[in-house]
Amino acid sequence: MNFTKNTLFLYRLYPAKWSSRFAILFIALLAFGGCDGNQVYESNIDFKRKVWNADSLPVFQFQIDNPDQPYNIYWNVRNTVAYPFQNLYLTYYLEDTLGNTIVEDLFPMDLFEPRTGKPYGSGLGDIFSHQVLALPNYQFDSAGMYQIRLEQYMRRDSLPEILSVGVRVEVAE
């Protein structure tokens, strides 16, 4: 009987130690996992009332210190499942330190699977986030401040159910 009480006592105590150790390990992993050594710049701009107007061109400015290094440039988009289209067309303008347009191009993004309508990206509830590689291994000509302007290029002046757009620049591996 005494053996059973001790065993039961240790059994109750042991999981408590492991659960606190697990919690500390989990918090540490989250803290270190959130650090991204490749990221040079990331910013997102939220739209009021979940509408991206055609005359709204969000601007993202970032510094490039090492032009010898290739970079990956991503577009970030957050939308709801009520977004009325399957895709999104963006026109982007990459400008150098003097304000000259280096690259201007139309970029198509699929936000939903065409046949099933299932949203791409990661989501919770009815909001989905997309991070799409737009310019892989891009080589800048010189160090300095650059900017990217994004323009929605759809058939509507007001594009509903777009919550935010953004840009991420990271060192390419």
GUDRENMAR-440594 format. One record per residue: residue in one letter; z, y, x of N, C-alpha, C, O in turn. Coordinates in Angstrom, 1 decimal. Atoms other than C-alpha are relative to their C-alpha. Layout:
N
<"a", <Z, Y, X>, <Z, Y, X>, <Z, Y, X>, <Z, Y, X>>
...
This chain:
173
<"m", <0.0, -1.2, 0.8>, <0.0, 0.0, 0.0>, <0.0, 1.3, 0.9>, <-0.7, 2.2, 0.6>>
<"n", <-0.1, -1.1, -0.9>, <0.9, 2.4, 2.8>, <-1.4, 0.2, 0.7>, <-1.8, 1.4, 0.9>>
<"f", <1.3, -0.1, -0.6>, <-2.5, 1.6, 4.5>, <-1.0, 0.7, -0.9>, <-1.8, 1.5, -0.5>>
<"t", <1.0, -0.6, 1.0>, <-4.4, 2.5, 1.3>, <0.3, 1.5, -0.1>, <-0.7, 2.3, -0.2>>
<"k", <-0.3, -1.5, 0.1>, <-2.6, 5.9, 1.0>, <-0.5, 0.7, 1.2>, <-1.1, 1.8, 1.0>>
<"n", <0.5, -0.7, -1.2>, <-3.4, 6.8, 4.6>, <-1.5, 0.0, 0.0>, <-2.1, 1.1, 0.4>>
<"t", <1.5, 0.0, 0.0>, <-7.0, 5.7, 4.3>, <-0.5, 1.0, -1.1>, <-1.5, 1.7, -0.8>>
<"l", <0.4, -1.0, 1.1>, <-7.3, 7.7, 1.0>, <0.2, 1.4, 0.5>, <-0.7, 2.2, 0.2>>
<"f", <-0.3, -1.3, -0.5>, <-5.7, 10.7, 2.7>, <-1.1, 0.4, 1.0>, <-1.6, 1.5, 0.9>>
<"l", <1.0, -0.4, -1.1>, <-8.1, 10.6, 5.7>, <-1.4, 0.1, -0.7>, <-2.1, 1.0, -0.2>>
<"y", <1.3, -0.1, 0.7>, <-11.0, 10.0, 3.4>, <-0.2, 1.4, -0.7>, <-1.3, 2.0, -0.6>>
<"r", <0.1, -1.3, 0.7>, <-10.2, 13.1, 1.4>, <-0.1, 1.2, 1.1>, <-0.7, 2.2, 0.8>>
<"l", <0.0, -1.1, -1.0>, <-9.6, 15.2, 4.6>, <-1.3, 0.0, 0.8>, <-1.8, 1.1, 1.1>>
<"y", <1.2, 0.1, -0.8>, <-12.7, 14.0, 6.5>, <-1.2, 0.7, -0.6>, <-1.8, 1.4, 0.1>>
<"p", <1.1, -0.7, 0.5>, <-15.3, 15.2, 4.1>, <0.1, 1.5, 0.0>, <-0.8, 2.3, 0.1>>
<"a", <-0.2, -1.4, 0.0>, <-13.7, 18.6, 4.0>, <-0.3, 0.6, 1.4>, <-0.9, 1.7, 1.4>>
<"k", <0.4, -0.4, -1.4>, <-14.1, 18.9, 7.8>, <-1.5, 0.1, 0.1>, <-2.0, 1.0, 0.7>>
<"w", <1.5, 0.1, -0.1>, <-17.7, 17.8, 7.6>, <-0.7, 1.1, -0.8>, <-1.7, 1.7, -0.4>>
<"s", <0.6, -1.0, 0.8>, <-18.5, 20.1, 4.8>, <0.1, 1.4, 0.6>, <-0.9, 2.2, 0.5>>
<"s", <-0.1, -1.3, -0.6>, <-17.2, 23.2, 6.6>, <-0.8, 0.0, 1.3>, <-1.4, 1.1, 1.5>>
<"r", <0.9, 0.0, -1.2>, <-19.0, 22.1, 9.8>, <-1.4, 0.1, -0.4>, <-2.2, 0.8, 0.2>>
<"f", <1.4, 0.0, 0.5>, <-22.2, 21.6, 7.8>, <-0.3, 1.5, -0.5>, <-1.4, 1.9, -0.2>>
<"a", <0.2, -1.4, 0.5>, <-21.8, 25.1, 6.2>, <-0.2, 0.9, 1.2>, <-1.1, 1.8, 1.1>>
<"i", <0.2, -0.8, -1.2>, <-21.4, 26.7, 9.6>, <-1.3, -0.2, 0.7>, <-2.0, 0.7, 1.1>>
<"l", <1.3, 0.4, -0.6>, <-24.4, 24.8, 11.0>, <-1.1, 0.6, -0.8>, <-2.1, 1.1, -0.3>>
<"f", <1.1, -0.5, 0.9>, <-26.5, 25.8, 8.0>, <-0.1, 1.5, 0.1>, <-1.3, 2.0, 0.2>>
<"i", <0.0, -1.5, -0.1>, <-25.6, 29.5, 8.3>, <-0.6, 0.3, 1.4>, <-1.4, 1.3, 1.5>>
<"a", <0.5, -0.3, -1.3>, <-26.4, 29.4, 12.0>, <-1.5, -0.3, 0.1>, <-2.3, 0.5, 0.6>>
<"l", <1.4, 0.3, 0.0>, <-29.8, 27.7, 11.4>, <-0.8, 1.1, -0.8>, <-1.9, 1.5, -0.4>>
<"l", <0.6, -1.1, 0.7>, <-30.6, 30.4, 8.8>, <-0.1, 1.2, 0.8>, <-1.2, 1.9, 0.8>>
<"a", <0.0, -1.2, -0.9>, <-29.7, 33.2, 11.2>, <-1.0, -0.1, 1.1>, <-1.8, 0.8, 1.3>>
<"f", <0.9, 0.1, -1.1>, <-31.7, 31.8, 14.1>, <-1.4, -0.3, -0.6>, <-2.4, 0.1, 0.1>>
<"g", <1.3, 0.3, 0.6>, <-34.5, 30.6, 11.8>, <-0.7, 1.2, -0.5>, <-2.0, 1.3, -0.5>>
<"g", <0.5, -1.3, 0.5>, <-35.0, 34.1, 10.5>, <-0.6, 0.8, 1.1>, <-1.4, 1.7, 0.8>>
<"c", <0.5, -0.8, -1.2>, <-35.8, 35.4, 14.0>, <-1.4, -0.5, 0.3>, <-1.6, -1.7, 0.4>>
<"d", <1.3, 0.4, -0.2>, <-39.5, 35.4, 14.6>, <-0.5, 0.7, 1.3>, <-0.9, 1.9, 1.2>>
<"g", <0.3, -0.7, -1.2>, <-40.4, 36.1, 18.2>, <-1.5, 0.4, 0.1>, <-1.8, 1.2, 0.9>>
<"n", <1.5, -0.4, 0.0>, <-44.2, 36.3, 17.5>, <-0.3, 1.2, -0.8>, <-1.3, 1.8, -0.6>>
<"q", <0.3, -1.1, 0.9>, <-43.9, 39.0, 14.9>, <0.0, 1.4, 0.8>, <1.0, 1.7, 1.5>>
<"v", <0.1, -1.4, -0.6>, <-45.0, 42.5, 16.1>, <0.3, 1.0, -1.1>, <0.9, 2.0, -0.9>>
<"y", <-0.1, -1.0, 1.1>, <-45.1, 44.2, 12.7>, <-0.1, -0.8, -1.4>, <-0.9, -1.7, -1.5>>
<"e", <0.2, 0.5, 1.4>, <-44.6, 43.3, 9.0>, <0.6, 1.0, -1.0>, <1.7, 1.5, -0.8>>
<"s", <-0.5, -0.9, 1.0>, <-44.3, 45.6, 6.0>, <-0.8, -0.3, -1.3>, <-1.9, -0.7, -1.3>>
<"n", <0.5, 0.2, 1.3>, <-44.9, 45.4, 2.3>, <0.2, 1.2, -0.8>, <1.3, 1.8, -0.7>>
<"i", <-0.2, -1.2, 0.9>, <-45.4, 48.1, -0.3>, <0.0, -0.5, -1.4>, <-1.0, -1.2, -1.9>>
<"d", <-0.1, 0.4, 1.4>, <-44.3, 47.5, -3.9>, <-0.7, 1.0, -0.9>, <-0.8, 2.2, -0.6>>
<"f", <0.7, -0.8, 0.9>, <-46.3, 48.8, -6.8>, <0.9, 0.3, -1.3>, <1.5, -0.6, -1.8>>
<"k", <-0.7, -0.3, 1.2>, <-44.7, 50.6, -9.7>, <-0.6, -0.6, -1.2>, <-1.9, -0.7, -1.3>>
<"r", <0.5, 0.7, 1.3>, <-45.0, 48.8, -13.1>, <-1.0, -1.1, 0.3>, <-1.7, -1.5, -0.6>>
<"k", <0.8, 1.2, -0.3>, <-46.7, 45.8, -11.4>, <-1.5, 0.3, -0.1>, <-2.2, -0.6, -0.6>>
<"v", <1.4, -0.3, 0.2>, <-50.1, 47.6, -11.3>, <-0.5, 0.6, 1.3>, <0.1, 1.6, 1.9>>
<"w", <0.6, -0.5, -1.1>, <-52.3, 48.2, -8.3>, <-1.2, 0.8, -0.4>, <-2.2, 0.2, -0.8>>
<"n", <1.1, -0.9, 0.4>, <-54.6, 51.2, -9.0>, <-1.0, 0.0, 1.1>, <-0.7, 0.0, 2.3>>
<"a", <1.1, 0.0, -1.0>, <-58.0, 51.4, -7.3>, <0.1, 1.1, 0.9>, <-0.4, 1.0, 2.1>>
<"d", <-0.1, -1.1, -0.9>, <-57.2, 54.8, -5.9>, <1.2, 0.0, 0.9>, <1.4, 0.9, 1.6>>
<"s", <-1.2, 0.2, -0.8>, <-54.0, 53.5, -4.3>, <-0.4, -0.8, 1.2>, <-0.7, -2.0, 1.1>>
<"l", <0.3, 0.8, -1.2>, <-54.7, 52.5, -0.7>, <1.2, 0.0, 0.9>, <1.4, 0.9, 1.7>>
<"p", <-1.2, 0.1, -0.9>, <-51.5, 51.4, 1.0>, <-0.4, 0.0, 1.5>, <-1.4, -0.6, 1.9>>
<"v", <0.3, -0.1, -1.4>, <-51.4, 52.3, 4.7>, <1.2, -0.6, 0.8>, <2.3, -0.4, 0.5>>
<"f", <-0.9, 0.7, -0.9>, <-49.7, 50.2, 7.4>, <-0.3, 0.4, 1.4>, <-1.3, 0.1, 1.9>>
<"q", <0.1, -0.5, -1.4>, <-49.1, 51.7, 10.9>, <0.8, -0.9, 0.9>, <2.0, -1.2, 0.5>>
<"f", <-0.7, 0.9, -0.9>, <-48.2, 49.5, 13.8>, <-0.4, 0.3, 1.4>, <-1.5, 0.8, 1.7>>
<"q", <0.2, -0.3, -1.4>, <-47.9, 49.8, 17.6>, <-0.5, -1.3, 0.7>, <0.1, -2.4, 0.5>>
<"i", <0.5, 1.1, -0.9>, <-49.9, 47.5, 20.0>, <0.3, 0.4, 1.4>, <-0.2, 1.4, 1.9>>
<"d", <-0.3, -0.3, -1.3>, <-48.4, 47.4, 23.4>, <-0.8, -0.7, 1.1>, <-1.0, -0.2, 2.2>>
<"n", <0.8, 0.9, -0.9>, <-50.4, 44.6, 25.0>, <-1.4, -0.3, -0.5>, <-1.5, -1.3, -1.3>>
<"p", <1.3, 0.3, 0.5>, <-54.1, 44.8, 24.3>, <-0.7, -1.3, 0.6>, <-1.7, -1.7, 0.1>>
<"d", <0.6, 1.2, -0.5>, <-54.8, 41.8, 26.5>, <0.4, -1.3, -0.7>, <-0.2, -2.3, -0.6>>
<"q", <-0.5, 1.2, 0.8>, <-52.9, 39.5, 24.1>, <-0.8, 0.0, -1.4>, <-0.9, 1.0, -2.0>>
<"p", <0.6, 0.1, 1.4>, <-54.8, 38.2, 20.9>, <1.1, 0.0, -1.0>, <2.2, -0.4, -0.8>>
<"y", <-0.9, -0.1, 1.1>, <-53.1, 38.9, 17.6>, <-0.6, -0.6, -1.3>, <-1.8, -0.6, -1.5>>
<"n", <0.4, 0.4, 1.4>, <-53.2, 37.3, 14.1>, <0.5, 1.0, -0.9>, <1.6, 1.5, -0.9>>
<"i", <-0.3, -1.0, 1.0>, <-53.3, 39.7, 11.2>, <-0.1, -0.7, -1.3>, <-1.1, -1.3, -1.7>>
<"y", <-0.1, 0.6, 1.3>, <-52.2, 38.5, 7.8>, <0.0, 1.1, -1.1>, <0.5, 2.2, -0.9>>
<"w", <-0.2, -0.8, 1.2>, <-52.4, 40.0, 4.3>, <1.1, -0.7, -0.8>, <1.1, -1.9, -1.0>>
<"n", <-1.0, 0.4, 0.9>, <-49.3, 39.6, 2.1>, <-0.3, 0.5, -1.4>, <-0.5, 1.6, -1.6>>
<"v", <0.2, -0.4, 1.4>, <-49.7, 39.6, -1.7>, <1.1, -0.7, -0.8>, <1.3, -1.9, -0.7>>
<"r", <-0.9, 0.6, 1.0>, <-47.0, 39.0, -4.4>, <-0.6, 0.4, -1.3>, <-0.9, 1.5, -1.6>>
<"n", <0.5, -0.2, 1.3>, <-48.2, 38.5, -7.9>, <0.8, -0.9, -1.0>, <1.5, -1.7, -0.6>>
<"t", <-0.6, 0.8, 1.0>, <-47.0, 37.1, -11.2>, <-1.0, -1.0, -0.5>, <-2.2, -0.9, -0.2>>
<"v", <0.9, 1.0, 0.6>, <-48.5, 34.1, -13.0>, <-0.9, 0.6, -1.1>, <-1.8, 0.0, -1.5>>
<"a", <0.8, -0.6, 1.0>, <-49.8, 36.5, -15.6>, <-1.1, 0.8, 0.5>, <-1.9, 1.5, -0.2>>
<"y", <1.2, -0.6, -0.6>, <-52.3, 37.9, -13.1>, <-1.2, -0.5, -0.7>, <-1.4, -1.7, -0.8>>
<"p", <1.1, 0.5, 0.8>, <-55.5, 37.8, -15.1>, <-1.2, -0.6, 0.7>, <-2.2, -1.1, 0.0>>
<"f", <1.1, 0.6, -0.7>, <-57.8, 36.5, -12.4>, <0.4, -1.1, 0.9>, <1.6, -1.3, 1.2>>
<"q", <-0.3, 1.1, -0.9>, <-58.1, 33.5, -10.1>, <0.1, 0.5, 1.4>, <0.8, -0.1, 2.3>>
<"n", <0.1, -0.5, -1.4>, <-58.8, 35.6, -7.0>, <0.3, 1.5, 0.1>, <0.5, 2.2, -0.9>>
<"l", <-0.2, -1.4, -0.3>, <-58.3, 39.0, -5.4>, <-0.9, 0.4, 1.1>, <-1.0, -0.3, 2.1>>
<"y", <0.8, -0.5, -1.1>, <-60.8, 40.9, -3.4>, <0.6, 1.3, 0.6>, <0.9, 2.2, -0.1>>
<"l", <-0.6, -1.1, -0.7>, <-59.5, 43.3, -0.8>, <-1.1, 0.6, 1.0>, <-1.8, -0.2, 1.6>>
<"t", <0.8, -0.6, -1.1>, <-61.4, 45.8, 1.3>, <1.0, 0.6, 1.0>, <2.0, 1.3, 0.6>>
<"y", <-0.9, -0.5, -1.0>, <-59.6, 46.5, 4.5>, <-0.7, 0.9, 1.0>, <-1.8, 0.7, 1.4>>
<"y", <0.5, -1.0, -1.0>, <-60.0, 49.3, 7.0>, <1.0, 0.0, 1.2>, <2.2, 0.4, 1.0>>
<"l", <-0.8, 0.0, -1.3>, <-58.6, 48.8, 10.6>, <-0.4, 1.2, 0.8>, <-1.6, 1.3, 1.1>>
<"e", <0.3, -1.3, -0.8>, <-58.4, 52.2, 12.4>, <0.8, 0.0, 1.3>, <1.9, -0.4, 1.4>>
<"d", <-0.7, -0.1, -1.3>, <-57.6, 52.9, 16.0>, <0.9, 1.2, 0.1>, <1.1, 1.9, -0.9>>
<"t", <-1.0, -1.1, -0.2>, <-55.3, 55.5, 17.5>, <-0.6, 1.4, -0.3>, <0.1, 2.3, -0.6>>
<"l", <0.7, -1.3, 0.2>, <-57.9, 58.3, 17.0>, <-0.4, 0.1, -1.5>, <-0.9, 1.1, -1.9>>
<"g", <0.4, 0.0, 1.4>, <-58.4, 57.4, 13.3>, <-1.4, -0.5, -0.3>, <-1.9, -0.4, -1.4>>
<"n", <1.3, 0.6, 0.1>, <-61.8, 55.8, 13.9>, <0.1, -1.4, -0.7>, <0.9, -2.2, -0.3>>
<"t", <0.0, 1.3, 0.6>, <-62.6, 52.8, 11.7>, <-0.6, -1.0, 0.9>, <-1.8, -0.8, 1.3>>
<"i", <0.5, 1.0, -0.9>, <-63.0, 49.8, 13.9>, <-0.6, -1.2, -0.8>, <-1.7, -1.6, -0.4>>
<"v", <0.5, 1.1, 0.9>, <-63.4, 47.1, 11.2>, <0.2, 0.4, -1.4>, <1.3, 1.0, -1.8>>
<"e", <0.0, -0.2, 1.5>, <-64.2, 47.5, 7.5>, <-0.7, -1.2, -0.6>, <-1.8, -1.5, -0.2>>
<"d", <0.6, 1.2, 0.6>, <-64.8, 44.4, 5.5>, <0.7, -0.4, -1.3>, <1.8, 0.1, -1.6>>
<"l", <-0.4, 0.6, 1.3>, <-64.4, 42.7, 2.1>, <0.6, -1.3, 0.3>, <0.0, -2.2, 0.9>>
<"f", <-0.8, 1.2, -0.3>, <-61.8, 39.9, 2.1>, <0.3, -0.7, -1.4>, <1.1, -0.1, -2.1>>
<"p", <-0.4, 0.6, 1.2>, <-61.6, 37.4, -0.8>, <1.2, -0.9, 0.2>, <1.4, -1.5, 1.2>>
<"m", <-1.2, 0.8, 0.0>, <-58.3, 35.7, -1.6>, <0.1, -0.8, -1.3>, <0.0, -0.2, -2.3>>
<"d", <-0.2, 0.8, 1.2>, <-57.8, 32.8, -4.0>, <1.5, -0.1, -0.2>, <2.3, -0.5, 0.7>>
<"l", <-1.4, 0.0, 0.3>, <-54.4, 33.2, -5.7>, <0.3, -1.2, -0.9>, <1.5, -1.6, -1.0>>
<"f", <-0.3, 1.1, 0.9>, <-54.8, 30.3, -8.2>, <-1.1, -1.1, 0.3>, <-2.2, -0.8, 0.7>>
<"e", <1.0, 1.1, -0.1>, <-56.5, 26.9, -8.0>, <-1.0, 0.1, -1.1>, <-0.6, 0.2, -2.3>>
<"p", <1.1, -0.3, 1.0>, <-59.9, 27.3, -9.8>, <0.0, -1.0, -1.2>, <-0.2, -0.5, -2.3>>
<"r", <0.1, 0.9, 1.1>, <-59.8, 24.1, -11.9>, <1.3, -0.1, -0.8>, <1.2, -0.2, -2.0>>
<"t", <-1.3, 0.3, 0.8>, <-56.1, 23.7, -12.8>, <0.7, 1.3, -0.3>, <1.5, 1.3, -1.3>>
<"g", <-0.8, -1.2, 0.2>, <-54.9, 27.3, -12.6>, <1.3, 0.1, 0.6>, <2.1, 1.0, 0.4>>
<"k", <-1.3, 0.0, -0.7>, <-52.0, 26.3, -10.5>, <0.1, 1.0, 1.1>, <-0.9, 1.2, 1.9>>
<"p", <0.0, -1.1, -1.0>, <-50.8, 29.2, -8.4>, <0.1, -0.6, 1.5>, <0.8, -1.6, 1.7>>
<"y", <-0.2, 0.3, -1.4>, <-51.2, 29.0, -4.6>, <1.2, 0.8, 0.5>, <1.8, 1.6, -0.3>>
<"g", <-1.1, -0.8, -0.6>, <-48.5, 30.4, -2.3>, <1.3, -0.7, -0.3>, <1.4, -1.8, -0.8>>
<"s", <-1.4, 0.5, 0.3>, <-44.8, 30.0, -2.5>, <0.6, 0.8, -1.1>, <0.4, 2.0, -1.2>>
<"g", <-0.5, -0.8, 1.1>, <-43.0, 31.0, -5.6>, <1.3, -0.6, -0.6>, <1.7, -1.7, -0.4>>
<"l", <-1.2, 0.4, 0.7>, <-39.9, 30.9, -7.7>, <-0.2, 0.6, -1.4>, <-0.3, 1.8, -1.5>>
<"g", <0.2, -0.5, 1.4>, <-40.3, 31.2, -11.5>, <-1.4, 0.4, -0.2>, <-2.3, -0.4, 0.0>>
<"d", <1.3, -0.4, 0.2>, <-43.3, 33.3, -12.3>, <-0.5, 1.0, 1.1>, <-1.6, 1.6, 0.8>>
<"i", <0.4, -0.9, -1.1>, <-43.6, 35.3, -9.0>, <-0.4, -0.9, 1.2>, <0.3, -1.8, 1.6>>
<"f", <0.5, 0.8, -1.2>, <-45.7, 33.9, -6.1>, <-0.4, 1.0, 1.1>, <-0.9, 2.0, 0.9>>
<"s", <0.3, -0.8, -1.2>, <-46.1, 35.2, -2.6>, <-1.0, -0.8, 0.8>, <-1.0, -2.0, 1.0>>
<"h", <1.1, 0.6, -0.8>, <-49.2, 34.6, -0.4>, <0.0, 0.7, 1.3>, <0.2, 2.0, 1.4>>
<"q", <0.2, -0.6, -1.4>, <-49.6, 35.2, 3.3>, <-1.3, -0.7, 0.5>, <-1.3, -1.9, 0.8>>
<"v", <1.4, 0.6, -0.3>, <-53.3, 34.7, 4.2>, <-0.4, 0.6, 1.4>, <-0.4, 1.8, 1.6>>
<"l", <0.5, -0.4, -1.3>, <-54.6, 34.8, 7.8>, <-1.4, 0.7, -0.2>, <-2.4, 0.1, -0.7>>
<"a", <1.2, -0.8, 0.2>, <-57.3, 37.6, 7.7>, <-0.8, 0.2, 1.2>, <-2.0, 0.0, 1.2>>
<"l", <0.7, -0.2, -1.3>, <-58.1, 38.3, 11.3>, <0.7, -0.9, 1.1>, <1.7, -0.4, 1.7>>
<"p", <-0.6, 0.8, -1.0>, <-57.3, 35.4, 13.6>, <-0.4, 0.4, 1.4>, <-1.6, 0.8, 1.7>>
<"n", <0.2, -0.3, -1.5>, <-57.0, 36.0, 17.4>, <-0.8, 1.3, 0.2>, <-1.7, 1.4, 1.0>>
<"y", <0.7, -1.4, -0.1>, <-58.0, 39.7, 17.0>, <0.5, 0.6, 1.3>, <1.7, 0.6, 1.7>>
<"q", <-0.3, -0.6, -1.2>, <-58.2, 41.5, 20.3>, <-0.2, 1.5, -0.1>, <-1.3, 2.0, -0.4>>
<"f", <0.1, -1.4, 0.1>, <-57.4, 45.2, 20.3>, <-0.5, 0.6, 1.4>, <-0.3, 0.0, 2.4>>
<"d", <0.6, -0.5, -1.2>, <-59.3, 47.4, 22.8>, <1.0, 0.7, 0.9>, <0.8, 0.6, 2.1>>
<"s", <-1.0, -0.7, -0.8>, <-56.3, 49.4, 24.0>, <1.4, 0.1, -0.7>, <1.5, -0.2, -1.9>>
<"a", <-1.3, -0.1, 0.5>, <-52.6, 49.9, 23.6>, <0.1, 1.3, -0.8>, <-0.7, 2.3, -0.6>>
<"g", <-0.2, -1.2, 0.8>, <-51.5, 52.5, 21.0>, <0.3, -0.4, -1.5>, <0.6, -1.5, -1.8>>
<"m", <-0.3, 0.1, 1.4>, <-50.9, 53.1, 17.3>, <-1.3, -0.3, -0.8>, <-2.3, 0.3, -0.6>>
<"y", <1.1, 0.4, 0.8>, <-53.2, 51.4, 14.8>, <0.5, 0.1, -1.5>, <1.7, 0.1, -1.7>>
<"q", <-0.4, 0.1, 1.4>, <-53.3, 51.4, 11.0>, <-1.0, -0.8, -0.8>, <-2.2, -0.9, -0.4>>
<"i", <0.9, 0.7, 0.9>, <-54.7, 49.3, 8.3>, <0.2, 0.5, -1.4>, <1.4, 0.7, -1.9>>
<"r", <-0.1, -0.4, 1.4>, <-55.5, 50.5, 4.8>, <-0.6, -1.1, -0.8>, <-1.6, -1.7, -0.5>>
<"l", <0.5, 1.0, 0.9>, <-55.9, 48.0, 2.0>, <-0.4, 0.6, -1.4>, <0.3, 1.5, -1.9>>
<"e", <0.6, -0.4, 1.3>, <-58.0, 48.6, -1.2>, <-0.3, -1.2, -0.8>, <-1.0, -2.1, -0.4>>
<"q", <0.4, 1.0, 0.9>, <-58.2, 46.4, -4.2>, <-1.5, 0.2, -0.4>, <-1.8, 1.4, -0.7>>
<"y", <1.4, -0.1, 0.3>, <-61.9, 45.7, -4.9>, <-0.4, -0.9, -1.1>, <-1.2, -1.8, -1.0>>
<"m", <0.3, 0.8, 1.2>, <-61.9, 44.2, -8.4>, <-0.7, 0.8, -1.0>, <-1.1, 2.0, -0.7>>
<"r", <0.8, -0.7, 1.1>, <-63.7, 45.1, -11.6>, <0.8, 1.0, -0.8>, <0.3, 1.6, -1.8>>
<"r", <-0.9, -0.8, 0.8>, <-60.7, 47.0, -12.9>, <0.5, 1.1, 0.9>, <0.8, 0.9, 2.1>>
<"d", <-0.6, -1.1, -0.7>, <-59.4, 50.4, -11.9>, <1.5, -0.3, 0.2>, <2.1, 0.1, 1.2>>
<"s", <-1.4, 0.3, 0.0>, <-55.9, 49.2, -12.7>, <0.2, -1.5, 0.0>, <-0.2, -2.2, -1.0>>
<"l", <-0.1, 1.4, -0.1>, <-55.1, 45.7, -11.5>, <1.4, -0.4, -0.3>, <2.3, -0.2, 0.5>>
<"p", <-1.4, 0.3, 0.4>, <-52.1, 44.3, -13.4>, <0.6, -1.2, 0.7>, <-0.2, -2.1, 1.2>>
<"e", <-0.8, 1.2, -0.5>, <-49.4, 41.8, -12.3>, <-0.1, -0.2, 1.5>, <0.2, -1.3, 2.0>>
<"i", <-0.1, 0.1, -1.4>, <-49.7, 42.6, -8.6>, <1.3, 0.8, 0.4>, <1.4, 2.0, 0.1>>
<"l", <-1.3, -0.7, -0.2>, <-46.2, 43.4, -7.4>, <0.0, 0.7, 1.3>, <0.6, 1.8, 1.4>>
<"s", <0.0, -0.6, -1.3>, <-46.8, 44.2, -3.7>, <-1.1, -0.5, 0.8>, <-1.6, -1.7, 0.6>>
<"v", <0.9, 0.4, -1.1>, <-49.2, 44.0, -0.8>, <0.6, 0.4, 1.3>, <1.4, 1.3, 1.4>>
<"g", <-0.5, -0.3, -1.3>, <-48.5, 44.0, 2.9>, <-0.8, -0.5, 1.1>, <-1.8, -1.2, 0.9>>
<"v", <0.7, 0.4, -1.2>, <-49.6, 43.4, 6.4>, <1.0, -0.6, 1.0>, <2.1, -0.1, 1.1>>
<"r", <-0.8, 0.5, -1.1>, <-48.2, 41.2, 9.1>, <-0.9, -0.2, 1.2>, <-2.0, -0.6, 1.2>>
<"v", <0.6, 0.2, -1.3>, <-49.2, 41.3, 12.8>, <0.9, -0.8, 0.9>, <2.0, -0.5, 1.0>>
<"e", <-0.8, 0.9, -0.9>, <-48.1, 38.6, 15.2>, <-0.8, -0.4, 1.2>, <-2.1, -0.4, 1.1>>
<"v", <0.7, 0.5, -1.2>, <-48.9, 37.4, 18.6>, <-0.6, -1.3, -0.2>, <0.1, -2.2, -0.8>>
<"a", <0.6, 1.3, 0.3>, <-51.4, 34.6, 18.4>, <0.4, -1.0, 1.2>, <0.5, -0.6, 2.3>>
<"e", <-0.4, 1.0, -1.0>, <-50.4, 31.4, 20.2>, <-1.2, -0.8, 0.4>, <-1.1, -1.8, 1.2>>
